[in-house]
Amino acid sequence: MKYNLYLLVFGMLFFSSCFKDKGNYDYSDINDINIGDKGFAADTVYNVRANVDKLTITPELSFSADPEGKGSYSYEWVAVGTQKYPGERFVLGTERKLDCDINLPAEAYTLYLKVTDRNTSVVFSKNVKLNVSTSYTKGWILACEDENGNVQADMLSISRDTLHLKNILANNGNIPHKDINLIWVDNSPELYEENIYVCTAHNTFRYGREEFNQPAELTIFDPDQKGYRNNIVITDIQKLKDKRGMFLADGKAYVLTSSNGGEFGNPVSYYEEENGYRYFNIGDKIACNRTGEDISAAVIDQFILYNTDDKRFTYLRSLAKSMKDMADSDTDNTFSWNTKKDFAPEGLDFVTTINSLFGSGQSATLLKNPVDGKLYLYTYAISRTGGSATKGGRYMVSGATGIEQAKLFSLTNQQGYLIYASGNTLYGYNFRSGSTTVILRNFPGEEITAIFNDIISDQKDKDFFYIATYKIGQAEGGTLRKYRVTDSADKIEISDQETWTGFSRIKNIMFKQF
């Protein structure tokens, strides 16, 4: 027993001396490598175009234990995706100086320079922002058509310089498109749709969003035919950030997600009743609230539509598979969500819905009384609570010149005035006060073909809107004009910003973010 005890004590002393011995070695100082601010300053952003630009960066390096920098070092320039390709690495160079042609996918990257001391394997790095774009990355997609209704998609590219790109659809299958309704692209970087939607009065095709190629016709499930079919006519698409979106096709509403393939399932515009599902038709525009889009957690994931069969407002809340009616509050008698209560027995017919950033994200739905032809504008702001919206008011539209013939509408973002086009005249209307309309612009010899209120681009807070006009009979008689609203509490005015010419007839305008 004592023998074992002696062995234990001896072993502890032996290992203790070993540990102490390890602490007697001398270590040389680490060769600190400093990457200077030249080319890496905090506010530096490199904006380059793929397959066009070259990127050259000459870093300033200093070595604490090697003043002349003659040691053995390795270098690596790596671009790491942050939005479309998060975490994906692209090596741009392995020399001290970066000098390379840019052939990366369009993306917002973080560019790293990594310097390794081969003697110690210690790595030092510094990073800077790198934005890579193509001519198709960012700008305004213009859905145009000629005198015969043949579709042409143009683009005002603003990736770097402003360029007018003509006929951007690579129609490999020689597919004829006629009578354009709209072109839509998803601008959510978190979870985005890979396609561009080309929607006509006869069918809908999806093209690849990078090169506008590989068209494929959209197929959806039709509850009336109890099967899938083509020839889908889409009138509106809305999607907020990374949440699921909605599109309206042939009077029905469908859910849009990035996981949808070439086919879409049952529409969501139905009620769940005791005897099964009851499908209903809806107006051709979607109400949504975009005020929370800049913060994903604040996105208001709810849509309001107008049931044209029952003449009432209905909604689809987050993750729901069917719609429900908007319910009136006992304490708010501004108007009833069921128009048959206020306008018995027929209710009101749908005209259009307009979205804006006014107030807390107010939408407006224009309705018409089939009995006397009078127009009423319902305003409301969708909230985050399912089936809830803050009512603004119901306004009878009177004194608005030519509004009965108008088909193009917009709301200003600062004061919430109505802008509409009738013939070749652009009007502004303060419907809340019931004042007479103001002529904002007149375009002799032209027709107004499109209005776009900018509530989605990076300039959405500046109250810009766009007007497209067309000189009938001229092959390139289309003009796009950008205006800024300078309204106040008692008047509405607009100021000219920019003008572009040389288009065919522009029918729809869509912003492409990336």
C-alpha positions as CSV (number, residue, x, y, z in Angstrom):
1,M,0.0,0.0,0.0
2,K,2.9,2.4,0.9
3,Y,4.6,1.4,-2.3
4,N,1.6,2.5,-4.3
5,L,1.5,5.8,-2.5
6,Y,5.1,6.4,-3.2
7,L,4.5,5.8,-6.9
8,L,1.5,8.2,-6.9
9,V,3.6,11.0,-5.3
10,F,6.5,10.4,-7.6
11,G,4.3,10.5,-10.7
12,M,2.7,13.8,-9.6
13,L,6.1,15.4,-9.2
14,F,7.3,14.1,-12.5
15,F,4.4,15.5,-14.5
16,S,4.5,18.7,-12.6
17,S,8.2,19.2,-13.7
18,C,7.1,18.4,-17.3
19,F,4.5,21.2,-17.3
20,K,6.9,23.6,-15.8
21,D,9.4,22.7,-18.5
22,K,7.0,23.6,-21.3
23,G,6.8,27.1,-19.9
24,N,10.5,27.7,-20.4
25,Y,10.5,28.0,-24.2
26,D,11.1,31.4,-25.8
27,Y,8.4,32.6,-28.4
28,S,9.1,35.2,-31.0
29,D,6.7,38.1,-31.6
30,I,3.9,37.7,-34.2
31,N,4.6,39.4,-37.5
32,D,1.5,41.7,-37.4
33,I,0.3,42.5,-40.9
34,N,-1.6,45.8,-41.3
35,I,-3.8,46.4,-44.3
36,G,-4.2,50.2,-44.7
37,D,-7.3,52.2,-45.5
38,K,-6.4,52.9,-49.1
39,G,-9.1,51.1,-51.0
40,F,-10.7,49.9,-47.8
41,A,-12.0,53.1,-46.2
42,A,-15.3,52.7,-44.2
43,D,-17.4,54.5,-46.8
44,T,-15.8,52.8,-49.8
45,V,-18.2,50.9,-52.1
46,Y,-17.1,49.4,-55.4
47,N,-19.9,49.5,-58.0
48,V,-19.0,47.5,-61.1
49,R,-20.8,45.9,-64.1
50,A,-20.4,42.2,-64.9
51,N,-18.6,41.5,-68.2
52,V,-17.9,45.2,-68.6
53,D,-15.7,46.6,-65.9
54,K,-12.3,45.7,-64.5
55,L,-11.6,46.0,-60.7
56,T,-8.1,47.0,-59.6
57,I,-7.1,47.5,-56.0
58,T,-3.5,48.0,-54.8
59,P,-3.5,47.6,-51.0
60,E,-1.0,49.3,-48.7
61,L,0.5,46.6,-46.4
62,S,3.0,46.9,-43.6
63,F,4.7,44.1,-41.6
64,S,5.8,44.6,-38.0
65,A,8.7,42.1,-38.1
66,D,9.5,42.4,-41.8
67,P,9.8,46.2,-42.7
68,E,10.8,45.4,-46.3
69,G,8.0,42.9,-46.8
70,K,10.3,40.3,-48.3
71,G,8.9,37.4,-46.3
72,S,6.8,34.5,-47.6
73,Y,3.1,35.5,-47.9
74,S,0.0,34.3,-49.7
75,Y,-2.9,36.4,-50.8
76,E,-6.5,35.8,-51.6
77,W,-9.2,38.1,-52.8
78,V,-12.7,36.6,-52.1
79,A,-16.1,38.0,-52.8
80,V,-18.9,36.6,-50.5
81,G,-22.5,37.0,-51.5
82,T,-24.9,38.7,-49.1
83,Q,-28.4,38.7,-50.7
84,K,-29.0,36.4,-53.6
85,Y,-26.1,34.0,-52.9
86,P,-25.6,34.5,-49.1
87,G,-22.3,33.0,-47.9
88,E,-21.2,31.8,-51.4
89,R,-17.5,32.5,-52.1
90,F,-16.0,33.6,-55.4
91,V,-12.2,33.9,-55.6
92,L,-11.1,36.9,-57.6
93,G,-7.4,36.7,-57.3
94,T,-4.4,35.3,-55.5
95,E,-1.9,38.1,-56.0
96,R,-1.1,41.0,-53.7
97,K,-2.7,43.4,-56.2
98,L,-6.2,42.7,-57.4
99,D,-6.5,43.3,-61.1
100,C,-9.4,41.3,-62.6
101,D,-12.3,41.3,-65.1
102,I,-15.6,41.1,-63.3
103,N,-17.7,38.2,-64.4
104,L,-19.6,37.5,-61.2
105,P,-23.4,37.1,-60.9
106,A,-25.2,40.4,-60.1
107,E,-25.2,40.6,-56.3
108,A,-24.2,42.7,-53.3
109,Y,-20.9,41.2,-52.0
110,T,-18.5,41.7,-49.2
111,L,-15.0,41.6,-50.7
112,Y,-12.2,40.3,-48.5
113,L,-8.4,40.5,-48.8
114,K,-6.8,37.7,-46.8
115,V,-3.0,37.8,-46.2
116,T,-1.4,34.8,-44.7
117,D,2.2,34.7,-43.2
118,R,3.4,31.3,-44.4
119,N,6.0,31.1,-41.6
120,T,3.3,31.2,-38.9
121,S,0.1,30.4,-40.8
122,V,-1.5,33.5,-39.2
123,V,-4.1,35.2,-41.4
124,F,-5.0,38.9,-41.5
125,S,-7.9,40.3,-43.4
126,K,-9.9,43.4,-44.3
127,N,-13.1,43.8,-46.2
128,V,-15.0,46.3,-48.3
129,K,-18.4,46.5,-50.1
130,L,-18.7,45.3,-53.7
131,N,-21.9,45.7,-55.8
132,V,-22.0,43.9,-59.1
133,S,-24.7,44.6,-61.6
134,T,-25.6,43.9,-65.2
135,S,-27.4,46.2,-67.5
136,Y,-30.6,44.4,-66.4
137,T,-30.0,44.6,-62.7
138,K,-31.7,47.7,-61.7
139,G,-34.1,50.1,-63.4
140,W,-37.6,50.5,-64.8
141,I,-39.2,47.7,-66.9
142,L,-41.6,49.2,-69.4
143,A,-44.3,47.0,-70.8
144,C,-45.0,48.4,-74.3
145,E,-47.0,47.5,-77.4
146,D,-47.1,48.7,-81.0
147,E,-50.1,49.9,-83.0
148,N,-51.1,46.2,-83.6
149,G,-50.8,45.2,-80.0
150,N,-47.5,43.3,-80.3
151,V,-45.7,43.3,-77.0
152,Q,-42.2,44.8,-76.6
153,A,-40.5,45.1,-73.2
154,D,-38.0,48.0,-72.8
155,M,-35.9,49.0,-69.8
156,L,-34.5,52.2,-68.4
157,S,-31.4,50.7,-66.8
158,I,-30.0,52.7,-63.9
159,S,-27.4,50.2,-62.7
160,R,-24.8,52.8,-63.4
161,D,-25.6,55.2,-66.3
162,T,-29.2,55.6,-67.5
163,L,-29.6,53.4,-70.6
164,H,-32.6,52.8,-72.8
165,L,-32.5,49.0,-73.5
166,K,-34.9,48.0,-76.2
167,N,-36.8,44.7,-76.7
168,I,-35.2,42.9,-73.7
169,L,-37.3,39.7,-73.8
170,A,-35.1,36.9,-75.3
171,N,-38.1,35.1,-77.0
172,N,-36.2,31.9,-77.9
173,G,-39.4,30.1,-78.6
174,N,-40.7,32.8,-80.9
175,I,-43.8,33.1,-78.7
176,P,-46.1,35.9,-79.9
177,H,-47.3,38.2,-77.1
178,K,-50.1,40.6,-77.7
179,D,-52.1,43.1,-75.7
180,I,-49.9,43.5,-72.6
181,N,-51.5,44.0,-69.1
182,L,-48.4,44.2,-67.0
183,I,-44.9,43.0,-66.3
184,W,-43.9,42.1,-62.7
185,V,-40.7,41.2,-60.9
186,D,-40.1,40.3,-57.3
187,N,-37.9,42.8,-55.4
188,S,-37.5,41.0,-52.1
189,P,-33.8,40.1,-51.6
190,E,-34.5,37.7,-48.7
191,L,-36.7,35.2,-50.6
192,Y,-37.4,36.2,-54.2
193,E,-39.2,34.8,-57.2
194,E,-36.7,33.7,-59.9
195,N,-38.9,34.9,-62.8
196,I,-40.2,37.9,-64.6
197,Y,-44.0,37.7,-65.2
198,V,-45.2,38.9,-68.7
199,C,-49.0,39.1,-68.4
200,T,-51.1,39.8,-71.4
201,A,-54.9,39.9,-72.1
202,H,-54.5,36.3,-73.4
203,N,-51.9,34.4,-71.3
204,T,-49.0,34.7,-68.9
205,F,-45.4,33.7,-69.4
206,R,-42.5,33.6,-67.0
207,Y,-39.0,34.5,-68.1
208,G,-35.7,34.1,-66.2
209,R,-35.0,37.3,-64.2
210,E,-31.3,37.5,-65.1
211,E,-31.3,37.3,-68.9
212,F,-35.1,37.7,-69.6
213,N,-35.0,34.3,-71.4
214,Q,-36.5,30.8,-71.3
215,P,-40.2,31.7,-71.4
216,A,-42.6,29.2,-70.0
217,E,-46.4,29.5,-69.9
218,L,-48.1,29.7,-66.5
219,T,-50.6,27.0,-65.6
220,I,-53.1,27.3,-62.8
221,F,-56.0,25.2,-61.3
222,D,-59.4,26.4,-62.4
223,P,-62.2,25.5,-59.9
224,D,-64.8,26.0,-62.6
225,Q,-63.2,23.5,-65.0
226,K,-61.9,21.3,-62.1
227,G,-58.5,21.0,-63.7
228,Y,-55.4,22.8,-64.7
229,R,-55.3,25.2,-67.8
230,N,-53.3,27.7,-69.6
231,N,-54.4,31.1,-71.1
232,I,-54.1,32.8,-67.7
233,V,-55.0,36.5,-67.6
234,I,-53.3,38.2,-64.6
235,T,-54.4,41.7,-63.7
236,D,-52.4,42.4,-60.5
237,I,-49.5,40.9,-58.5
238,Q,-48.5,42.1,-55.0
239,K,-45.8,40.8,-52.7
240,L,-44.3,42.3,-49.6
241,K,-40.7,41.5,-48.7
242,D,-40.1,37.8,-48.0
243,K,-43.7,37.0,-47.3
244,R,-46.0,35.1,-49.7
245,G,-47.6,37.2,-52.3
246,M,-50.9,37.2,-54.2
247,F,-51.9,37.4,-57.9
248,L,-55.3,37.9,-59.5
249,A,-56.1,35.7,-62.5
250,D,-59.4,35.6,-64.3
251,G,-61.4,37.0,-61.3
252,K,-59.8,34.7,-58.7
253,A,-57.0,35.2,-56.2
254,Y,-54.0,32.9,-55.9
255,V,-51.1,32.7,-53.4
256,L,-47.6,33.4,-54.8
257,T,-44.5,31.9,-53.2
258,S,-40.9,31.3,-54.3
259,S,-41.7,27.5,-54.2
260,N,-44.4,27.6,-56.9
261,G,-43.3,25.8,-60.0
262,G,-45.0,26.0,-63.4
263,E,-48.4,25.2,-61.8
264,F,-50.5,26.9,-59.1
265,G,-53.0,25.2,-57.0
266,N,-56.5,26.1,-55.9
267,P,-57.4,29.8,-55.6
268,V,-57.8,31.3,-52.2
269,S,-60.8,33.4,-53.0
270,Y,-63.4,31.2,-51.4
271,Y,-65.3,30.8,-48.1
272,E,-65.3,27.7,-46.0
273,E,-69.0,26.8,-45.4
274,E,-70.9,23.9,-44.0
275,N,-71.6,22.4,-47.4
276,G,-68.0,22.9,-48.7
277,Y,-66.1,25.7,-50.5
278,R,-67.9,28.6,-52.1
279,Y,-65.7,30.4,-54.6
280,F,-66.4,34.0,-55.5
281,N,-65.1,36.6,-58.0
282,I,-63.1,39.7,-57.0
283,G,-62.1,43.1,-58.4
284,D,-59.0,43.2,-60.5
285,K,-56.7,45.0,-58.0
286,I,-55.2,44.1,-54.6
287,A,-55.0,46.4,-51.5
288,C,-51.8,46.1,-49.4
289,N,-49.8,48.1,-47.0
290,R,-46.1,48.7,-47.8
291,T,-45.2,51.0,-44.9
292,G,-43.4,48.2,-43.0
293,E,-41.3,46.8,-45.8
294,D,-38.0,48.3,-44.8
295,I,-38.0,46.1,-41.7
296,S,-38.9,42.5,-42.3
297,A,-40.4,42.0,-38.8
298,A,-42.7,45.0,-39.5
299,V,-44.2,43.7,-42.8
300,I,-48.0,43.8,-42.8
301,D,-48.7,40.3,-44.2
302,Q,-52.4,40.8,-45.2
303,F,-54.4,41.6,-48.3
304,I,-57.8,43.2,-48.8
305,L,-59.9,42.6,-51.9
306,Y,-63.4,43.4,-53.1
307,N,-65.9,40.5,-53.5
308,T,-67.8,41.5,-56.7
309,D,-70.4,38.8,-56.2
310,D,-71.4,39.8,-52.7
311,K,-70.4,43.5,-53.0
312,R,-68.3,43.6,-49.9
313,F,-64.6,43.7,-48.7
314,T,-62.8,40.5,-47.8
315,Y,-59.3,39.7,-46.7
316,L,-56.6,37.1,-46.6
317,R,-54.4,37.0,-43.5
318,S,-51.0,35.5,-43.0
319,L,-50.8,31.8,-43.8
320,A,-54.5,31.5,-44.3
321,K,-55.8,29.2,-47.1
322,S,-59.2,30.9,-47.6
323,M,-60.6,34.4,-47.3
324,K,-63.0,35.9,-44.7
325,D,-65.2,39.0,-44.8
326,M,-64.1,42.2,-43.2
327,A,-66.2,42.7,-40.1
328,D,-67.7,46.0,-39.0
329,S,-67.0,47.4,-35.6
330,D,-69.9,48.5,-33.3
331,T,-67.9,51.7,-32.5
332,D,-67.0,52.7,-36.0
333,N,-69.8,53.8,-38.3
334,T,-67.6,55.5,-40.9
335,F,-68.9,53.0,-43.5
336,S,-69.8,49.3,-43.7
337,W,-67.4,46.8,-45.3
338,N,-70.6,45.3,-46.8
339,T,-71.8,48.0,-49.3
340,K,-75.3,46.4,-49.5
341,K,-75.9,47.8,-46.0
342,D,-75.2,51.4,-47.0
343,F,-76.5,51.1,-50.6
344,A,-79.3,48.5,-50.4
345,P,-80.2,46.4,-52.2
346,E,-77.6,46.3,-55.0
347,G,-74.5,47.5,-53.2
348,L,-71.6,49.1,-55.2
349,D,-69.7,47.9,-58.3
350,F,-65.9,47.7,-58.3
351,V,-63.8,50.2,-60.3
352,T,-60.3,50.1,-59.0
353,T,-58.0,50.0,-55.9
354,I,-55.0,52.2,-55.3
355,N,-52.2,51.7,-52.8
356,S,-50.0,54.5,-51.3
357,L,-47.7,55.4,-48.5
358,F,-49.9,58.2,-47.2
359,G,-50.6,58.2,-43.5
360,S,-50.0,54.7,-42.2
361,G,-50.1,53.2,-45.6
362,Q,-53.6,54.0,-46.8
363,S,-55.3,52.3,-49.7
364,A,-58.3,53.6,-51.6
365,T,-61.0,51.6,-53.4
366,L,-63.2,53.4,-56.0
367,L,-66.7,52.0,-56.3
368,K,-69.7,52.9,-58.4
369,N,-73.4,52.9,-57.7
370,P,-75.1,51.0,-60.5
371,V,-78.4,52.8,-59.8
372,D,-77.4,56.4,-60.3
373,G,-73.7,56.1,-61.5
374,K,-72.2,58.0,-58.6
375,L,-68.7,57.2,-57.5
376,Y,-67.5,56.7,-54.0
377,L,-63.9,56.4,-52.7
378,Y,-63.3,54.2,-49.6
379,T,-60.0,54.8,-47.8
380,Y,-58.5,52.5,-45.2
381,A,-55.1,51.4,-43.9
382,I,-54.5,47.6,-43.4
383,S,-53.1,46.7,-40.0
384,R,-51.2,43.7,-38.7
385,T,-54.1,42.2,-36.9
386,G,-56.0,39.7,-39.1
387,G,-59.2,41.1,-40.6
388,S,-58.4,44.5,-39.2
389,A,-58.0,47.8,-41.1
390,T,-58.3,51.4,-39.9
391,K,-61.1,53.1,-41.8
392,G,-60.4,56.5,-43.3
393,G,-63.6,57.6,-44.8
394,R,-66.1,57.2,-47.6
395,Y,-66.2,60.1,-50.0
396,M,-68.6,60.8,-52.8
397,V,-66.6,61.9,-55.8
398,S,-68.2,65.1,-57.1
399,G,-66.8,67.8,-59.2
400,A,-64.0,65.6,-60.6
401,T,-63.8,66.5,-64.3
402,G,-63.9,63.5,-66.6
403,I,-63.3,60.9,-63.8
404,E,-66.1,58.7,-65.2
405,Q,-64.0,57.9,-68.2
406,A,-60.7,57.6,-66.2
407,K,-58.9,54.3,-66.0
408,L,-55.5,55.4,-64.6
409,F,-55.3,56.5,-61.0
410,S,-52.7,57.2,-58.3
411,L,-52.5,58.6,-54.7
412,T,-49.9,61.0,-53.5
413,N,-47.8,59.9,-50.6
414,Q,-47.6,63.1,-48.6
415,Q,-51.2,64.4,-48.6
416,G,-53.1,61.5,-50.1
417,Y,-54.6,63.4,-53.0
418,L,-56.0,61.5,-56.0
419,I,-54.3,61.8,-59.3
420,Y,-56.1,60.5,-62.4
421,A,-55.9,60.7,-66.2
422,S,-58.8,61.4,-68.5
423,G,-58.0,61.7,-72.2
424,N,-54.8,63.7,-72.6
425,T,-55.2,65.6,-69.3
426,L,-53.7,64.8,-65.9
427,Y,-55.8,65.9,-62.9
428,G,-55.3,66.3,-59.2
429,Y,-58.2,66.0,-56.8
430,N,-58.6,66.6,-53.1
431,F,-61.5,64.3,-52.5
432,R,-61.5,64.8,-48.8
433,S,-62.5,68.5,-49.1
434,G,-64.7,67.9,-52.2
435,S,-63.0,70.7,-54.0
436,T,-62.8,71.0,-57.7
437,T,-60.1,69.3,-59.7
438,V,-56.8,70.9,-60.6
439,I,-55.3,70.4,-64.1
440,L,-51.7,69.3,-63.4
441,R,-50.6,68.8,-67.0
442,N,-52.1,68.6,-70.5
443,F,-50.5,66.8,-73.4
444,P,-52.0,68.0,-76.7
445,G,-51.8,65.4,-79.5
446,E,-51.0,62.6,-77.1
447,E,-52.9,60.1,-74.9
448,I,-51.9,59.2,-71.3
449,T,-51.3,55.4,-71.3
450,A,-49.9,54.7,-67.8
451,I,-49.5,56.1,-64.3
452,F,-47.1,54.7,-61.8
453,N,-46.9,56.0,-58.2
454,D,-43.4,55.1,-56.9
455,I,-43.9,53.3,-53.6
456,I,-41.4,50.5,-54.1
457,S,-38.0,51.9,-55.3
458,D,-35.3,53.4,-53.2
459,Q,-36.8,56.8,-53.9
460,K,-40.2,55.9,-52.6
461,D,-40.1,58.4,-49.7
462,K,-39.7,61.4,-52.1
463,D,-43.3,61.3,-53.6
464,F,-42.2,60.7,-57.3
465,F,-44.6,59.4,-59.9
466,Y,-44.3,58.5,-63.6
467,I,-46.6,59.3,-66.5
468,A,-46.4,57.6,-69.9
469,T,-47.9,59.3,-73.0
470,Y,-48.1,58.3,-76.6
471,K,-48.5,60.1,-79.9
472,I,-50.9,58.1,-81.9
473,G,-49.6,56.8,-85.3
474,Q,-45.9,57.2,-84.4
475,A,-43.9,54.0,-84.1
476,E,-41.7,55.5,-81.3
477,G,-44.2,58.1,-80.1
478,G,-44.0,57.0,-76.5
479,T,-42.7,59.3,-73.8
480,L,-42.0,58.6,-70.1
481,R,-42.0,61.5,-67.7
482,K,-41.0,61.7,-64.0
483,Y,-42.6,64.2,-61.7
484,R,-42.3,65.1,-58.0
485,V,-45.4,65.9,-56.0
486,T,-45.2,69.2,-54.0
487,D,-48.6,69.1,-52.4
488,S,-49.6,70.8,-49.2
489,A,-52.7,70.7,-47.0
490,D,-54.6,73.0,-49.4
491,K,-53.2,72.5,-52.8
492,I,-51.5,70.0,-55.1
493,E,-48.7,70.8,-57.5
494,I,-46.1,68.7,-59.4
495,S,-42.7,69.6,-60.7
496,D,-40.9,68.1,-63.8
497,Q,-37.9,65.9,-63.1
498,E,-36.9,63.9,-66.1
499,T,-38.2,62.9,-69.6
500,W,-37.3,60.0,-71.8
501,T,-38.5,59.5,-75.4
502,G,-38.4,56.9,-78.2
503,F,-40.7,54.2,-76.8
504,S,-43.7,52.5,-78.3
505,R,-47.0,52.7,-76.3
506,I,-46.1,52.2,-72.6
507,K,-48.9,50.3,-70.8
508,N,-47.3,49.4,-67.5
509,I,-44.3,50.4,-65.5
510,M,-42.4,48.2,-63.0
511,F,-39.3,48.8,-60.9
512,K,-36.6,46.1,-60.8
513,Q,-34.3,46.3,-57.7
514,F,-31.7,43.6,-58.5
